[in-house]
Each structure stands twice: as structure tokens, then as C-alpha cells.
């Protein structure tokens, strides 16, 4: 089969699709992964054909796009403003995706391209799969990840279903006007539906049923395959100074906040430095997009900018992170305790899930972030035998799953 995988987003929106594409290649299919130009080098390194959908991702992520924090409505408003400001980039990506998919047998749409899926399904002869790394299909079993857990006085089943419907339609209200403007310039035949027609399409979910069981009320075409992980490249060599740091002392903790753009990076860096001093721990600090200044740090801390989580996390004593779906998956798979400090979107959902599974502590909100609280959390995560044992056992179960090949097998069954 000729398979085109489309995704736009940060690292957590691209790495799973690179792993999935590699799985299709191993199964003998012709595959191309289309994504922002930022990820070309690492996609090609695993032998997967790459096609740029757009230039650098920062064209879509100007400062303020995460300004909604934990408020889903404000978050959608800030995302809408970002997409409208970057309309030429969005138009370029959709046009290129449509052109690329003309001769495909299967199209897999993920990240922000998830919302182009319904239009592509109507325009193309290919079978189109909507895909995600977190649940968006309505259910009574749990709330939409962008919403908080139901308070005790509310009927949970009704609240959960309502949050999914609201998230689905609010997101569509944001995206639909932009999609209409885009598709008007691409194809006269394109029709953007008034409501998001979720139940009409097959959805493949790249997360583990061990972490979040499949709800009984989902239709059969909503399929949870397991995480889509890449294996560490045998050729990967860490920088010599990192190798030395890891070998000359106790296991450090990892601290990183992914693509979170912080308002007070210097304060956060100072909190990290002081917390490590207080609990007598070493750390590998990923600066990421947070903008934390390495000048404020010390010899306890080794700073990295970009490193494969699947290589690094198993070497850590604990992982302190923002709760993004991809980072959460990598930490759970590594089998080490987690301290989650969510900032926006679905991050509190995954933080609460890690805690409920016993593989980490209760999430700490960014407004409550302090050196004292961080020191206490790191100390607890690295010394609590119960949490460490549970995290290790959960990691072993996740590593026994093969979500990539389950997804490949599902697409092959549908095509037969």
C-alpha cells in the first residue's frame, strides 16, 4: 500500500508518527511522513521518507499561543489567534497535504492535521484514518483531557460526556472558519461539515490500554493500539560530557518542560537550582522551549537541548516533566517515577493518570511551583519504594506491548 502520514505539532506530535511510519516500512509498504521541516533530519535518520508540510514550527507557535493555560476556552482562543496569524503557513500545509495524498491508498492524519481528516476523506479515494495520542472520542468513563475531573457533586457520566462534546465542537468552531478559508483556495469540491462528524471515521489511538483502558461505550472503529514508540538507534552516541556526568555520581533526575513557553524562565531555573541543592540531587535539565538560562545553574546540573527520551529516561532516578502525552508515555515506558508539573491543555489529565496508576506523585500546578515543593517531590519520588516498584512494573507491561505493529495490522485488516 501507498501510505501518507500527515502531522503538524511539536515533538510529541511527530515522534509517534515516525515510529508508526517505520512500522509500515518494515511491513513492506510505501510510506512518506509529512511534517514540519524541524523534524526532517531525525525522520530521515530512521530511514523513513520525509516530505515537508511547512517550514519551521515556530511559524505556528508565536509567543502567547499557550496563554490559555488550564482554561480550555481561553486556550482555544489563543490557538485560534495563532492559526489566524499564521494563515499563509496553514494554507501552504493543507495545500501540500492535499497534493501529496492524491495517489495514496491510506492517509493517516494526526496532530493538527486531525481536523483536516474529514475534508480529506470526502475529497480523496484513499481510506483516511484520524489518529491521536490521547482520547477524544466521547465516553462516560472519563472526561475530555482538556477538562478537569468532575467534582463530587456532579453525575460523573453525564459530566464526562458533556466535556467531550464541548471540546469537540468548541475546537471545531475554532478550526472550521480557518479550514473553510483554506479549502476554498485548494478545491472547489471541498466541504467543511458544520459539526465535527467523529463517529463516521475510524480513529487509531497511539496510547496504551494499560495506562487508560478502552471504554465500554466506544464504537468498534475507535481503536486503541498501544503507544507508538521508536527504539533507540544503535548508532546514537551521547555527547562525551553527558556520558561523563552520568557515570560519575548517583543517578540524576531529569527535569524538562518540553514545548512549554514560560513567562518566568529565570525564576523557574532558580527554583530548579535551589531545589536540587536542598534535596542533594543531581539533574539532567532539558532547556527545550522554556528558555531557562544555563547561566543560573551549577555543577549539579547538566544542561541538554535535545536528546532522545527513550535513551535517557531509563538512566534517570525520576522524571520531572510537564505532562505532555509524549513525555508521559516515555517516562512510563522507562519505568521510573514521575513528578508532573502541568501547564496547559491535556497535561493535568496525564499527570492525574500517572498518579492514579501509582507511578508518580500528585501533579503540582505551575502557579504553585517553588523550590521547596519541587525538592519535596523529588525526594519523595526517589525514595518511595512503593512508587518505584509500581512504576517499574508498569513500565515492563508497556514495553511488552507493540502498538506500532497493532496499528499496522489493523490498517492491513481493513484493506483486505
N, C-alpha and C positions, 0 to 999 in steps of 0.2 A: 504493500500500500504506500501511497504518497501522503505523508503526514506533515502538516504545518502546525507548529505550536506558536501561539501568539501570547506575549505577556508584556505588560508595562508596569513597572513598580520598582521598589528598592530591592536590595539583595534577597530578602526573604520572599519576594515575588518572582524571582528569576532562578535562583539555585534549584528549587524543587523541579522546575520545568526542564532545566538542563539534565538533571538526573533522569527524568521521565523520557526525554529525548534519547539519551544514551541507551535506555532500556529498549526503546523501539528499534534503535540501530542494531543492538545485539540480537534482536528477534528477526532481523533481515529486512526491515522496512526502510524506505527512503524518507529521511526526516530533515527538516530545517527548523531551527529555532529562531524566531524573530523577536527582538527585544531592543531596549535602548543600547546605544553604542558603548556605554560604560562597561558592558559585560562581554564584549566580543572576545577579548584575549582569553579569559578563563573558559568560555564556552568552546572555543576552538582547541584549547589545550586538551580537552577530553575527547577530541575527535569528532565533535558534533558540528555540522554545517550551520553557519550563523548568517542571519540577514538583519541589518539594522532597520528598525521601525522608525527611529528618530535619532537625534543626536544625543548629547549628554543629558542625563536625567534631571540635572539641576534646572533645565529649562522649564520643567513642570513643578519644581519644588522651591519656588522663591520663598524668602523668609515670611513667616506668618501663615503658611498653609496648614500648619498643625495648631493654629491658635485656638481651636475649639476645645482643646484638652479633652476632658472626660465628658463633656456635654455633646451628645450626638448631633443635636440640631445645629449648634454652633460649629461643630467640626465639619458638617456637610456644607454649611455656608462658606467656610473658609476654603474648602475643597472646590466648591463652585466658582469662587472668585479666582482661585489658582488656575482652574481649567479654562475659564473665560479669558484670563490674561494671556494664557498660552495657546489660544485658539489655533494659530497657524501650525504649531507643533502637533496638536491633536489632529488637525486636518491632514497633515503630512502622514502621521502614523496610520490613520484609518484608511487613507487612500492607498498607501503602500501595502497594508494588510490585505485589502480587497484584491489588489493586483496579484499579490503573491499567492493567494488562495484559489485562483481561477482554475487550476488544474489539479487541485488536491482531492484526495479521496476522503480524508479525515482532517478536520480542523479542531484544534484544542485551544480554547480561549480562556486565559487566566489573567490575574491581576486586574488592571483597569480595562483590559480587553474583554473581560467577562461580560461587560454591558454592551459590547458590540456583537456578542454572540447571537442574540435573537435576530438582528438585522442580517448578519451573515448567513444564518440558517435559512432565511427566506430568499436570499439572492443567489446562493451557491447550490450546486448539485451535491456537494460534499456533505457527509454526516458531520454535524457540529456538536461538540461537547462543551458545555460550560463547566468550568473547573474552579476549585477554590481550595485553600489550605485551612479554612475554618468554616464552620457550618453557617449557611444562610437559608436553608430550606425551613419553612415554618414547622414548628413542633410544639407540643405541650410539655415536653420533657425538660427543656432548659430555655432560658431567654436568648434573644439575639445577642451575640458577643459585644455589641456596641452599647448595650443597656445594662444597668445594674441588676443584681439579683432581686427578686420580688421581696418586698417587705412582708413580715409575718402575717399582717392583717389582710393581705390581698390573696384571692384564689390564684395559686401559682400557675395552674394550667392555662387559665384564661389570660393572665398577665403575659406568660411566655409567648403564646400565640400572637397576642397583640403586638408585642415588641418586634417579632419577626415581620409582621405585616407592615408596621410603621417603618422599620428600617428599609425594607424592600421598596416600598412606594416612595418614601422620602428620598432615597438615593436615586430612584428613577426620575423623580421630579427635578432633581438637580441635574442629572445626566441627560435627560431626554431633549431639552432645548438645544444643548450643545451638539448632541448626536444628530438632531434634525438639521441644524445648520451645516454640519459636516457632510452628511449623506446627500444633501441637496446638491452639493458640488461634485459628488462622485458618481451617483447613479440615479436616473430619473425613476427607476423601479423600486428604489428603497422606500420601505415603510417602517417607521418607528412606532411600535404599538403604544397606545395610550397608557395601559397598565403593563407592568412587567410580567410576562407570561411564564412564570417559573416552572409550573408543573408540566409544561409542554415539552421540556427539554431534558435530556439525560445530563446529569451532573456527576462528575467524578470528584471525590474529595480526597485530597492528599494529606490526610492526618490519620492517626492511629485509633482504631476502635477500642484499644486498650486504655487510651487516655480519655476518650469521650465515646461511650457506647452508642451504637446506632439506635435511634428512637424507633419504637414500635409503630408509630403513626406516619413514618415516611413511606412514600410510594417506592416501588421496586426500581425505578430509574434514577434514584438518588443513592449513589454507591460510595461507601467509604472503603478505600482500598488499603489504607496504611500510609505511613509517611513516604515521601519520595526523596530518598537520600542518595547522595553521591558517596562513593567510597573515597577515602583519602588517596591521592595519587601517590604511587610508589616513588615517583621521582621528586616528590615535594621535599625540599630542604629548608628548614627554618634558618633565619639569619643566625650567624655564629654567636652574636651577643645574647640572643634569646635562648639558644641552646645552653650556653654557659649559665645564664640566670636560672634556668630550670634545674640544672644539675648541681648547683652549689647552695643548696638550702632546702628547707621544708617545702612541701607542695604549696604553691601560691594559690590565691583565689583569682578568678577572672572578674573584671569589672568593665562593663561596656553598655552603652545605651543605643547602639545601632544607629538608625537614621533619625533619632530624636534630635530636634534642633532646640537647644536650651537657651533660655533668656539670661541665665546667670552662670555661664560656664566656669568662670574663675572661682565663684563661690562653691560650685559643685566639686571642682578639682581640690580646693582647700579642704572640703569635708572628707573627701576620699583620703587625702594625705593624713589628716588628723585621726580619722577612724582607724586606719591601718596602724598608726603609731599606738593608739590606745589599746587595740586588741593584739598587738605584737604579731601582725601578719604581713606577708609579702603579697604582691599582686601583679598580674599582667593587666595593664589598663589599655583598652582599645579606645582611642580618641573618637573614631567614627565621625559622624556629622555634628557631634556635640560641641566641638570647638574648645574642649578643655585644654588648658595651657600646660605643656610639659615643663615649662619653666618653674611651675609652682610645686613640682613633685620632688621626690628624693630617691635614695638608693634602694628603698624597699619596693619601688615601683618600676617595672619595665614597661615602656610605652610601645604599643604597636599600632599600626594604622589599618592593616588589612591582613587577616590570617584565617585559614580555613578552620571553622569551629569544630568540624569533625576530627581534625588532627589535634587541636589544642585542648578542648574541653575534657577529654579523658585524662589529661595530665594535671587537672586542677583539683583542689580540695573542695571548692564550691564555685558556683557561677552566680554573680550578681548581674542582673540584666533588666531590661525594660519590659519584658513580657511579650515582645513581638512573636508571632506564630512560628517563624523560622528559628529564632534563637531559642524559644521554649522547646521546640522539637529537638534541637541539637543537644541542649542541656539534659533533657530527659533521656535521650538515647545514650548519652555518656554515662549515665548512672551516678551522677554526683548531685548533692543537694543544691537547691536554688534559692536565691533571695531575689524576689521580683519587686521592682520599683516602677509601676506602670505610669505612663504619661498621658496616653490618649487612646482613642479607638477601642480595639478589642483587647488591649493589653491587660486591663483588670480582670477580664474573663479568664484569660490563660493563667494569670497569677493565682486566681482563686482556685482554678482547676488543679494546678500544681500542689497547692496547699491541701486540697481535698483528697488528693491521691497519697498524701503523706511524704511527697518527695521534696518538699520545701516548706518555707515558713509563710505565715500570713503576709500578703503583699503590703508593702509600705508605699504610701502615696508620695508623689513628688513634693507637694506642699509641706509634708511632714518630714522631708529628708533632712537629716542632720548627721554630724559626725558621731554623736553619741548613739543614736538609733542604729546607724549603719554598723558601728563597732559591735553593738549588742547582737545584731542579726548575724554578722559574720562569725562571731564567737559561737553562737548557738548552732549555726549550720555546720561548722567544722568540728563540733564536739558532741552533738546529739547522736548517739548510736542508733536510735530508732529511725530518725530521718535518713541517716546514711545507709542503713540496711534496706529501708524501703526504696530509696532512690536507686540503689544498686540492683535490686530485684526487678524494679520496673524497667530499668534500662536493659536488662537481659531479655525481658519479654518483648520490648520494642525491637531490639536487634534481631530477634528471631523472626520478625515479620518481614515480608518483602512486598511493600506497597507498590513499587515500580512494576514488578512483574505481574502483580494482580491487576493493575490498571491496563497493562499491555494485553493481558489475557482477556479482559473484559471487552476491549475495543475489537480484538480479533473475533471473539464470540459474536459480537453484534454484526460484524461484517460477513460472517459465514452464513 
